């Protein structure tokens, strides 16, 4: 079946839908919702049997849904309507939520229902991003396959929305307003956590801190300390500890309410206002745990972005872990495994190019610790999506284990970078030189199954992230107890020594950094503009050519031409 994906951005959920549909044998192309005219013209060019909108903020043009079957993937249960579905679900502590596939009609989210999935909500308020990238994405991936199968069935008819039906549990809810996201530090910790997490990712909770209006993100419960609500009581690893009405919260990230401000680690955003605040324990992005045979370095960086300082701390943790008497080292990422260097911190720096250079050297040091560890076998546990240098960072291990639902983007093209992280060594070593060139030049995502098939990963395991992590740990324990462990470790050392004789790691690093210096300082491929567009969330002006295959085949590669032709 020929399927057109219409989306506001080619985000993780859309990439997941693209991968699942292609794996099922469908011919899939993508169009960004640049304008109503461009969307309609894309359908005219693609001539799809079905249009699916996995992530669409814009209204579907009437000319489009009247001519082609168009199905919206809505992040709410049947009957739920409105643009702030997940925000309200978290804010109102819904015990259960869902995702619905519904047909586009004149009234938003009111079309006939093709299929739906329900899932329990966590007892503790989840971050909106975690909910979206977790159970919502899993449900959406199932739904797009079911929708495609039902579209091929001539006897299938979607069910009209009927609020008298017991299956229709949702309702129309207005968009969340600024006032709905405001909170006072005098409120109980639980209320603050829920308010902020309902807005996490975007647009953030609204408050005042250090006499500044701020957007608040990335919050965690702190210790029950008495103090004046709103006063910063401590800082650690970029986060600040703030007194609430009945305790404290750790605030990981802030964005000042001023033109051009970007989301940053909270202590960095507040700057001199918290310079004299004491360091406190109780918060850490990096942890180390061990059993008799297995050591685990866990890191959980917000949105998978790794600043220079975070990379230095992670490299230090890896050196410490490698020096222990364990037999297997597990390197475990968080909600997002890693997306490489921290573009927001780079953009906010006084000298962005210099900060980018420092950042790439710092993340290279992390990769060097993984590749160069020969005292233990190394396993990387990729339970969340990864991109660019974040993918390459995980490839230096002996075993790469991914969760079945993850999406990997093993390329740097989107940011106009050649890339480093020893990718010219670790990627061809796993997939071969020819396939490494295809992955980095085509700039397309791959799923876990494809990663295992091409050798990028060794194993894909199913289940939610916590179950996945438990199974990886069980695998590492078996590896540590393997009677052939000494032979495996000797093989790792011999392979590393042979590779080093053939071409030293320092040579790969030097060659990559020579290219990166031209990208970062000379801006030969548009890194500066791409970085700013990403940080400032600038809307794309055209669908990338490698996604819009329907335009390539027709010769209409510029959607602005299409828009003009409809005026």
C-alpha positions as CSV (number, residue, x, y, z in Angstrom):
1,X,0.0,0.0,0.0
2,X,1.2,3.5,-0.8
3,X,1.0,5.6,2.4
4,X,1.8,9.3,2.9
5,X,2.8,10.5,6.3
6,X,1.8,14.1,7.0
7,X,3.5,15.5,10.1
8,X,4.5,18.7,11.9
9,X,8.0,17.3,12.2
10,X,9.8,14.1,11.6
11,X,10.1,13.4,15.3
12,X,10.7,10.2,17.1
13,X,7.0,9.0,16.9
14,X,6.8,9.8,13.2
15,X,10.1,8.0,12.6
16,X,8.7,5.0,14.5
17,X,5.6,5.0,12.3
18,X,7.7,5.3,9.2
19,X,9.9,2.4,10.2
20,X,7.0,0.1,11.2
21,X,5.0,0.7,8.0
22,X,8.1,0.1,5.8
23,X,8.9,-3.0,7.8
24,X,5.4,-4.2,7.0
25,X,6.1,-3.8,3.3
26,X,4.3,-0.5,2.6
27,X,5.6,2.2,0.3
28,X,5.9,5.2,2.6
29,X,6.8,8.9,2.0
30,X,6.8,11.9,4.3
31,X,5.6,15.5,3.9
32,X,6.0,18.2,6.6
33,X,2.9,20.3,7.2
34,X,4.5,23.5,5.8
35,X,1.2,24.9,4.5
36,X,-2.2,23.7,3.4
37,X,-1.2,24.0,-0.2
38,X,2.0,22.0,0.2
39,X,0.1,19.3,2.0
40,X,-2.5,19.0,-0.7
41,X,0.0,19.1,-3.5
42,X,2.0,16.3,-1.7
43,X,-1.0,14.1,-1.8
44,X,-1.6,14.9,-5.5
45,X,2.0,13.9,-6.2
46,X,2.2,10.8,-4.0
47,X,-1.3,9.5,-5.0
48,X,-1.5,7.6,-1.7
49,X,-3.9,4.8,-0.9
50,X,-3.9,6.2,2.6
51,X,-2.7,9.3,4.5
52,X,-1.7,8.9,8.2
53,X,-0.9,11.8,10.5
54,X,1.1,10.5,13.4
55,X,2.1,13.9,14.8
56,X,0.2,16.8,13.3
57,X,-0.6,20.1,15.1
58,X,-2.0,21.8,12.0
59,X,-5.6,21.3,10.6
60,X,-5.9,18.9,7.7
61,X,-7.1,20.9,4.6
62,X,-10.6,20.0,3.6
63,X,-9.5,19.5,0.0
64,X,-7.2,16.8,1.3
65,X,-9.4,14.8,3.6
66,X,-12.3,14.9,1.2
67,X,-10.2,13.4,-1.6
68,X,-8.1,10.9,0.4
69,X,-8.7,8.7,3.4
70,X,-6.8,10.6,6.1
71,X,-6.3,9.2,9.6
72,X,-5.1,11.2,12.6
73,X,-3.2,9.5,15.5
74,X,-4.6,11.4,18.5
75,X,-2.8,11.0,21.9
76,X,-6.0,10.5,23.9
77,X,-8.8,7.8,24.4
78,X,-11.9,7.7,22.1
79,X,-13.8,10.9,22.5
80,X,-10.9,13.0,23.8
81,X,-10.5,16.2,21.8
82,X,-8.3,19.2,21.9
83,X,-4.6,20.1,21.5
84,X,-3.5,19.6,25.2
85,X,-4.5,15.9,25.7
86,X,-1.4,14.7,27.4
87,X,-1.0,17.9,29.5
88,X,-4.5,17.4,30.9
89,X,-4.1,13.7,31.5
90,X,-1.0,14.3,33.7
91,X,-2.4,17.4,35.4
92,X,-5.7,15.7,36.2
93,X,-3.9,12.5,37.4
94,X,-5.9,10.3,35.0
95,X,-5.6,6.6,36.0
96,X,-5.8,5.4,32.4
97,X,-5.1,7.0,29.0
98,X,-5.0,6.0,25.4
99,X,-4.3,6.7,21.8
100,X,-7.0,6.8,19.1
101,X,-6.8,6.6,15.3
102,X,-9.6,8.7,13.9
103,X,-10.6,9.9,10.4
104,X,-10.1,13.5,9.6
105,X,-13.3,15.5,9.2
106,X,-14.3,19.2,9.3
107,X,-14.4,19.2,13.2
108,X,-11.1,18.6,14.9
109,X,-10.7,15.2,16.5
110,X,-14.4,14.4,15.9
111,X,-14.1,11.9,13.1
112,X,-15.0,8.2,13.0
113,X,-12.8,5.9,15.0
114,X,-10.6,3.4,13.2
115,X,-8.9,1.8,16.3
116,X,-7.6,2.7,19.7
117,X,-5.3,1.5,22.5
118,X,-5.6,2.1,26.3
119,X,-2.8,2.0,28.8
120,X,-2.5,2.6,32.6
121,X,-1.0,5.9,33.8
122,X,1.9,5.8,36.3
123,X,0.9,6.5,39.9
124,X,3.6,9.2,40.1
125,X,3.2,12.1,37.6
126,X,5.2,11.3,34.5
127,X,7.0,13.8,32.4
128,X,5.0,14.6,29.3
129,X,8.0,13.7,27.1
130,X,8.4,10.3,28.9
131,X,4.7,9.5,28.4
132,X,4.8,10.6,24.7
133,X,8.0,8.6,23.9
134,X,6.9,5.6,25.9
135,X,3.4,4.2,26.1
136,X,2.0,6.8,23.5
137,X,4.6,5.9,20.9
138,X,4.2,2.2,21.6
139,X,0.4,2.5,21.1
140,X,0.8,4.7,18.0
141,X,3.2,2.1,16.4
142,X,0.6,-0.6,16.8
143,X,-2.2,1.6,15.6
144,X,-0.6,2.7,12.3
145,X,-0.1,-1.0,11.4
146,X,-3.8,-1.8,12.3
147,X,-5.0,1.2,10.3
148,X,-3.0,0.2,7.2
149,X,-4.4,-3.4,7.5
150,X,-8.0,-2.1,7.9
151,X,-7.6,0.3,5.0
152,X,-6.8,-2.7,2.8
153,X,-10.1,-4.4,3.8
154,X,-12.9,-3.2,1.6
155,X,-15.5,-4.3,4.1
156,X,-14.1,-2.1,7.0
157,X,-15.9,1.0,8.0
158,X,-14.7,3.2,10.9
159,X,-17.1,3.7,13.9
160,X,-18.8,7.2,14.2
161,X,-17.9,9.0,17.4
162,X,-20.8,8.5,19.8
163,X,-20.5,9.8,23.3
164,X,-23.3,7.4,24.4
165,X,-20.9,4.4,23.8
166,X,-19.2,3.1,26.9
167,X,-15.9,2.9,24.9
168,X,-16.0,6.6,24.3
169,X,-14.4,7.9,27.6
170,X,-12.9,11.2,26.6
171,X,-14.3,14.7,26.1
172,X,-13.6,18.0,24.5
173,X,-11.0,19.9,26.5
174,X,-9.8,23.4,25.7
175,X,-6.1,24.1,25.1
176,X,-4.1,24.7,28.2
177,X,-3.5,28.4,28.9
178,X,-0.6,30.2,30.5
179,X,-2.6,30.4,33.7
180,X,-3.0,26.7,33.8
181,X,0.8,26.2,33.8
182,X,1.6,28.8,36.5
183,X,2.5,27.8,40.0
184,X,3.8,29.2,43.2
185,X,6.6,27.7,45.2
186,X,4.3,27.9,48.3
187,X,2.3,25.0,46.8
188,X,3.0,21.4,47.9
189,X,5.8,19.6,46.2
190,X,3.4,17.0,44.7
191,X,1.4,19.8,43.0
192,X,4.5,21.5,41.6
193,X,5.8,18.2,40.2
194,X,2.5,17.4,38.5
195,X,2.2,21.0,37.1
196,X,5.7,21.1,35.7
197,X,5.7,17.5,34.3
198,X,2.4,18.1,32.5
199,X,4.3,20.9,30.6
200,X,7.7,19.2,30.3
201,X,9.3,19.3,27.0
202,X,7.2,22.3,26.1
203,X,6.2,24.9,27.1
204,X,7.3,24.3,30.7
205,X,5.8,25.4,34.1
206,X,5.6,29.1,34.8
207,X,7.0,30.6,38.0
208,X,9.4,33.2,39.4
209,X,12.8,32.2,40.7
210,X,15.5,34.5,42.0
211,X,13.2,37.3,41.1
212,X,13.1,36.3,37.5
213,X,10.1,35.0,35.4
214,X,11.1,31.5,34.3
215,X,9.9,28.4,32.5
216,X,10.6,25.3,34.7
217,X,11.5,21.8,33.4
218,X,13.0,18.5,34.6
219,X,11.9,18.4,38.2
220,X,12.4,15.8,40.9
221,X,11.3,15.5,44.5
222,X,14.0,16.7,46.9
223,X,14.5,16.2,50.7
224,X,12.0,17.5,53.2
225,X,13.9,20.6,54.3
226,X,12.3,23.5,56.1
227,X,12.8,26.9,54.4
228,X,11.3,29.8,52.6
229,X,9.4,28.7,49.5
230,X,11.1,29.8,46.4
231,X,14.6,30.1,47.9
232,X,17.4,28.2,46.3
233,X,18.8,25.9,48.9
234,X,21.5,24.1,47.0
235,X,23.0,23.1,43.6
236,X,24.5,20.1,42.1
237,X,25.5,19.0,38.6
238,X,23.7,21.9,37.0
239,X,20.4,21.5,39.0
240,X,19.2,23.7,41.8
241,X,17.3,22.7,44.9
242,X,14.3,25.0,45.6
243,X,12.2,25.1,48.8
244,X,8.4,24.4,48.3
245,X,5.4,24.7,50.6
246,X,6.2,21.4,52.2
247,X,9.7,20.4,51.2
248,X,12.0,20.9,48.2
249,X,12.3,20.1,44.5
250,X,15.3,19.6,42.3
251,X,15.0,21.8,39.2
252,X,17.1,20.4,36.3
253,X,16.4,23.0,33.6
254,X,15.1,26.5,33.2
255,X,14.4,29.0,30.4
256,X,14.3,32.6,31.3
257,X,11.2,34.5,30.0
258,X,13.1,36.8,27.7
259,X,13.7,37.1,24.0
260,X,16.3,34.7,22.6
261,X,16.6,32.7,25.9
262,X,17.1,29.0,25.5
263,X,16.4,26.1,27.8
264,X,19.6,25.4,29.9
265,X,20.7,23.6,33.0
266,X,19.1,25.5,35.9
267,X,22.3,26.7,37.5
268,X,23.7,27.9,34.2
269,X,20.4,29.8,33.4
270,X,20.5,31.5,36.8
271,X,24.2,32.3,36.6
272,X,25.6,34.6,39.2
273,X,22.4,34.6,41.2
274,X,23.2,31.1,42.5
275,X,27.0,31.3,42.4
276,X,27.2,31.4,46.2
277,X,24.7,28.6,46.8
278,X,26.3,25.5,48.5
279,X,26.6,22.1,46.8
280,X,24.2,19.5,48.2
281,X,24.0,15.7,47.8
282,X,20.9,13.9,46.7
283,X,20.8,14.5,43.0
284,X,23.0,12.9,40.3
285,X,22.7,12.4,36.6
286,X,25.3,9.6,36.8
287,X,25.4,6.6,39.1
288,X,27.5,3.5,39.6
289,X,26.2,0.2,41.0
290,X,27.8,-3.1,41.1
291,X,27.3,-6.7,42.0
292,X,30.1,-9.3,42.4
293,X,30.7,-9.6,38.6
294,X,28.9,-6.6,37.0
295,X,29.3,-2.9,37.3
296,X,26.7,-0.5,35.9
297,X,27.4,3.1,35.0
298,X,23.9,4.7,34.5
299,X,23.5,8.2,33.0
300,X,20.3,10.1,32.3
301,X,20.9,13.4,30.6
302,X,17.8,15.5,29.9
303,X,16.7,15.0,26.2
304,X,19.9,13.0,25.7
305,X,22.0,16.2,25.3
306,X,25.6,15.9,26.7
307,X,27.4,19.1,27.6
308,X,31.2,19.4,28.0
309,X,30.8,19.2,31.8
310,X,28.5,16.2,31.7
311,X,30.9,14.4,29.3
312,X,33.8,15.0,31.7
313,X,31.8,13.6,34.6
314,X,30.7,10.6,32.6
315,X,34.3,9.9,31.4
316,X,35.5,10.0,35.0
317,X,32.7,7.6,36.1
318,X,33.7,5.2,33.3
319,X,37.4,5.3,34.3
320,X,36.4,4.6,37.9
321,X,34.2,1.6,36.9
322,X,36.8,0.2,34.6
323,X,39.3,0.1,37.4
324,X,37.0,-2.0,39.6
325,X,37.4,-5.8,40.0
326,X,34.1,-6.6,38.1
327,X,34.2,-8.6,35.0
328,X,31.5,-6.9,32.9
329,X,30.8,-3.1,32.6
330,X,27.3,-2.1,31.6
331,X,26.9,1.4,30.2
332,X,23.3,2.3,30.5
333,X,21.5,5.4,29.2
334,X,18.2,6.9,30.4
335,X,14.9,7.9,28.8
336,X,16.9,9.1,25.8
337,X,20.2,7.2,25.5
338,X,22.1,10.1,23.9
339,X,21.8,12.6,21.1
340,X,25.4,13.7,21.3
341,X,26.7,17.2,22.0
342,X,24.5,19.8,23.8
343,X,23.4,22.3,21.2
344,X,21.5,24.5,23.7
345,X,24.6,25.0,25.9
346,X,26.7,25.6,22.8
347,X,24.3,28.2,21.4
348,X,24.1,30.0,24.7
349,X,27.9,30.2,25.2
350,X,29.8,33.5,24.7
351,X,31.8,31.8,22.0
352,X,29.6,29.0,20.5
353,X,32.2,27.6,18.1
354,X,34.8,27.2,20.9
355,X,32.2,25.6,23.2
356,X,31.3,23.2,20.4
357,X,34.9,22.3,20.0
358,X,35.3,21.7,23.7
359,X,32.1,19.6,23.7
360,X,33.2,17.3,20.9
361,X,36.5,16.7,22.5
362,X,34.8,15.9,25.8
363,X,32.4,13.4,24.3
364,X,35.3,11.9,22.4
365,X,36.9,11.2,25.8
366,X,33.8,9.3,26.9
367,X,33.9,7.2,23.7
368,X,37.6,6.6,24.2
369,X,36.9,5.1,27.7
370,X,34.3,2.7,26.2
371,X,36.4,1.6,23.2
372,X,39.7,1.5,25.2
373,X,38.4,-0.6,28.2
374,X,40.2,-3.9,28.0
375,X,40.1,-4.8,31.7
376,X,36.4,-5.9,31.4
377,X,33.9,-6.8,28.7
378,X,31.6,-3.8,28.0
379,X,27.9,-3.9,27.2
380,X,25.9,-0.8,26.2
381,X,22.3,-0.8,27.2
382,X,20.3,1.4,24.7
383,X,16.8,1.6,26.1
384,X,15.9,4.9,24.6
385,X,16.2,6.6,21.3
386,X,19.7,7.8,20.2
387,X,21.1,10.0,17.5
388,X,24.3,11.2,15.9
389,X,27.2,10.9,18.3
390,X,25.0,9.2,20.8
391,X,24.6,6.2,18.6
392,X,28.4,6.1,17.9
393,X,29.1,6.4,21.6
394,X,27.4,3.1,22.2
395,X,29.1,1.2,19.4
396,X,32.5,0.9,21.1
397,X,31.3,-1.9,23.4
398,X,31.7,-5.6,22.9
399,X,27.9,-6.1,23.0
400,X,25.3,-3.5,22.0
401,X,21.8,-4.3,23.2
402,X,18.8,-2.2,22.1
403,X,15.2,-2.1,23.2
404,X,12.9,-3.2,20.4
405,X,11.0,0.1,20.3
406,X,14.0,2.4,20.0
407,X,14.8,4.6,17.0
408,X,18.4,5.2,16.0
409,X,19.7,8.0,13.8
410,X,23.4,7.0,13.1
411,X,24.3,10.2,11.1
412,X,25.2,13.8,11.5
413,X,23.8,15.3,8.3
414,X,20.9,17.2,9.9
415,X,23.3,19.5,11.8
416,X,25.8,19.9,8.9
417,X,28.6,18.1,10.7
418,X,31.1,15.4,9.6
419,X,30.9,13.9,13.1
420,X,33.5,12.5,15.5
421,X,33.1,10.1,18.5
422,X,35.4,7.7,16.6
423,X,32.6,6.9,14.3
424,X,34.9,6.2,11.4
425,X,36.3,3.4,13.5
426,X,33.4,1.9,15.4
427,X,30.7,2.1,12.7
428,X,32.5,0.4,9.8
429,X,33.9,-2.1,12.2
430,X,30.3,-3.3,12.9
431,X,28.5,-2.8,9.6
432,X,31.3,-2.6,7.0
433,X,32.5,0.5,5.1
434,X,29.9,0.5,2.4
435,X,27.0,0.3,4.8
436,X,28.5,2.9,7.1
437,X,28.6,5.3,4.1
438,X,25.0,4.6,3.4
439,X,23.8,5.1,7.0
440,X,25.7,8.4,7.4
441,X,24.8,9.8,3.9
442,X,21.2,8.8,3.6
443,X,20.4,10.3,7.0
444,X,17.4,8.0,7.7
445,X,16.4,6.4,11.0
446,X,16.7,2.7,11.6
447,X,14.8,0.6,14.1
448,X,16.1,-2.1,16.5
449,X,15.4,-5.0,14.1
450,X,17.3,-3.2,11.3
451,X,20.1,-2.4,13.6
452,X,20.5,-6.1,14.6
453,X,20.2,-7.2,11.0
454,X,23.0,-5.0,9.7
455,X,25.3,-5.7,12.7
456,X,24.9,-2.2,14.3
457,X,23.5,-3.9,17.4
458,X,23.9,-7.5,18.7
459,X,20.5,-8.1,20.3
460,X,17.1,-6.5,20.6
461,X,14.9,-7.1,23.6
462,X,11.2,-6.3,24.1
463,X,9.4,-4.7,26.9
464,X,9.1,-1.4,28.9
465,X,12.4,0.3,29.7
466,X,12.7,-1.1,33.3
467,X,12.0,-4.6,32.1
468,X,14.6,-4.1,29.4
469,X,17.2,-2.9,31.8
470,X,16.6,-5.9,34.1
471,X,17.0,-8.3,31.1
472,X,20.3,-6.6,30.1
473,X,21.6,-6.9,33.6
474,X,20.7,-10.6,33.6
475,X,22.5,-11.0,30.3
476,X,25.6,-9.2,31.8
477,X,25.5,-11.5,34.8
478,X,25.5,-14.5,32.5
479,X,28.4,-13.1,30.5
480,X,30.4,-12.5,33.7
481,X,29.8,-16.1,34.8
482,X,30.5,-17.6,31.3
483,X,33.1,-20.4,31.5
484,X,34.7,-18.9,28.4
485,X,34.9,-15.4,29.9
486,X,38.7,-15.3,29.9
487,X,38.8,-16.3,26.3
488,X,36.3,-13.6,25.4
489,X,38.3,-10.9,27.3
490,X,41.5,-12.0,25.7
491,X,39.8,-11.8,22.3
492,X,38.8,-8.2,23.0
493,X,42.3,-7.2,24.0
494,X,43.8,-8.9,21.0
495,X,41.4,-7.3,18.6
496,X,42.0,-3.9,20.1
497,X,45.8,-4.3,19.9
498,X,45.5,-5.5,16.3
499,X,43.3,-2.5,15.4
500,X,45.6,-0.1,17.1
501,X,48.6,-1.5,15.2
502,X,46.7,-1.2,11.9
503,X,45.6,2.4,12.7
504,X,45.8,4.1,16.1
505,X,42.6,5.5,17.7
506,X,44.5,8.9,17.8
507,X,44.6,8.8,14.0
508,X,40.9,8.4,13.7
509,X,40.3,11.2,16.2
510,X,42.7,13.5,14.4
511,X,41.1,12.9,11.0
512,X,37.6,13.4,12.4
513,X,38.5,16.6,14.3
514,X,40.2,18.0,11.2
515,X,36.8,17.7,9.5
516,X,34.9,19.0,12.5
517,X,37.1,22.1,12.8
518,X,36.0,23.1,9.3
519,X,32.4,22.5,10.2
520,X,32.5,24.3,13.6
521,X,34.8,27.2,12.9
522,X,34.5,27.7,9.1
523,X,30.8,26.7,9.0
524,X,31.3,24.9,5.7
525,X,28.0,23.0,5.9
526,X,25.7,25.3,7.8
527,X,26.2,24.1,11.3
528,X,25.6,27.5,12.8
529,X,22.2,28.0,11.1
530,X,21.1,24.4,11.7
531,X,22.0,24.7,15.4
532,X,20.2,28.0,15.8
533,X,17.1,26.6,14.0
534,X,17.1,23.6,16.3
535,X,17.6,25.5,19.5
536,X,15.0,28.2,18.6
537,X,12.5,25.6,17.3
538,X,12.3,27.3,13.9
539,X,9.7,25.7,11.7
540,X,11.1,24.0,8.7
541,X,10.6,25.7,5.3
542,X,10.6,22.6,3.2
543,X,10.4,18.8,3.6
544,X,14.0,17.4,3.4
545,X,14.5,15.8,-0.1
546,X,15.5,12.4,1.3
547,X,12.1,12.1,3.0
548,X,9.9,13.6,0.2
549,X,10.4,10.8,-2.3
550,X,7.1,11.8,-4.0
551,X,8.6,15.2,-4.9
552,X,11.8,13.7,-6.1
553,X,10.1,11.4,-8.5
554,X,7.8,14.2,-9.8
555,X,10.5,16.8,-10.0
556,X,8.6,19.1,-7.6
557,X,11.2,19.3,-4.9
558,X,10.3,22.7,-3.5
559,X,6.9,22.9,-1.7
560,X,7.0,26.7,-2.0
561,X,6.5,26.2,-5.7
562,X,3.5,24.1,-4.9
563,X,2.1,26.8,-2.7
564,X,2.5,29.4,-5.4
565,X,0.7,27.2,-7.9
566,X,-2.4,27.1,-5.7
567,X,-2.6,30.8,-5.1
